[in-house]
Amino acid sequence: MSAHVAIIGAGIVGVSTAIWLQRAGCRVTLVEREAAAGEGASYGNGGVLASCAIVPVTVPGLIAKAPGMLLSRDEPLFLKWRYLPRLAPWLRRFLSHANAGDTQRIAAGLAALIGDSLAEHQALAAGTGAERWLVANDYLYLYRDRTEFEAESFAWSLRAAHGIGWDELEGMDFRSFDPVFSPEFAFAIRMGNHGRITDPGAYVKALAAQVVARGGRLIRTEVSDVVQEGGRVTGLRAGGETLPCNGVVLAAGAWSAGLARRMGVRVPLESERGYHLELIEPSFMPRVPVMISAGKFVITPMEGRLRLAGIVEFGGLSAPPSQAPLALLRRHLRQAMPRLRWKAEQSWMGHRPTLPDSLPVIGPVPGLAGAWMAFGHHHIGLTGAARTGRLLAQLIAGQEPDISLAPYSPARFTR
């Protein structure tokens, strides 16, 4: 192929797209606003390839629960109250999907995208040198007891409907599997066919290095516009210069909305701010990644450290980090693993790109030939990136994608 595709954003979605495009015969250029590839949410995520993460935040009952969650110091939902007037129109759209029918539809869309994320990442990383950070393992959801698990029966019924299986570990069965947790937690769900990335930032950087080694370019500058002529992409305006290309993929995560408008699509994109707390040289680690269900955060074993990641905070792109989410992570950790000790801590806050219907945009830009979008993956950016990149490469190379891209079409925001 003679295509030269410029990819705006060198996070995990953009880098995955670049690798699959190179394998399809395209010439690629990655354009990244940060100092290096794999920064932002691609660095700070929980590191789990969570094929089970098909249930959106907007489950039935959320509207009734949300006010109490926002006012409680022990719930994983936070809001910068000064941001509420700006957030309100988006929030109304977001909460309008908190019903059974929409939740089932969203889950179906996510299951098609992330249902085999481990295999997708194994295929993505093959031969790149990034394999060293990719580990196949089980994934646990941890509860205090069976009653707490049964309170989430709707979510688990959705997972079962999409072929996600599990084992129940209770009492001594759970203790014998992993004895590091408090006796308060006596029930767990164990799912196979999952995986983890033991250093997400290093993983993405290794993939980006492979793109460059295969002849691609990585330019560190900010894109200001997409150059168009006769309804077709002809280049990018980046760093005060024009970069000629005959294709462009917008994969800039939470910073994608401005360029999307210049491409004719008003995408209602919001930052779902996420936090992580890393515990350096912990005294012990869990066997596998664990979701603490009550706190909606994951504990992931990484190289020389444990990463606690999760939390939902709405506050926009410019507000500084909050301390309350980090304090909540510490409290939940002390409840789950009271004997754990560590030498040092590092904290992080980043921006998950989230759309009100909890589905990413993946596909061609209506009315602009040679333009595609791939962003808005909220909690599943790492999990869904490998397949997202492969689907886009199939589309750009003129092949039929192996799933329907209709649920993710950018056209749903041009009506």
Buried (B, 14 or more C-beta within 10 A) or exposed (E): EEBBBBBBBBBBBBBBBBBBBBBBEBBBBBBBBBEBBBBBBBBBBBBBBBBBBBBBBBBEEBEEEBEEBBEEEEBBBBBBEEBEEBBEEBBEEBBEBBBEEBBBBBBBBBBBBBBBBBBBBBBBBEEBEBBBBBBBBBBBBBBBEEEBBEEBEBBBEBBEEBEBEBEEBBEEBBBEBBEBBBEEBBBBBBBBBBBBBBBBBBBBBBBBBBBBEBEBBBBBBBBEBBBBEEEEBBBBBBBEEEBEBBBBBBBBBBBBBEBBEBBBBEBBBBBBBBBBBBBEEBEEBBEBBBBBBBBBBBBBBBEBBBBBBBBBBBBBEEBEBBEEBBEBBEEBBEBBBEEBEBEEEEBBBBBBBBBBBBBBBBBBBBEBEBBBBBBBBBBBBBBBBBBBBBBBBBBBBEEEBEBEBEBBBBBBBEE
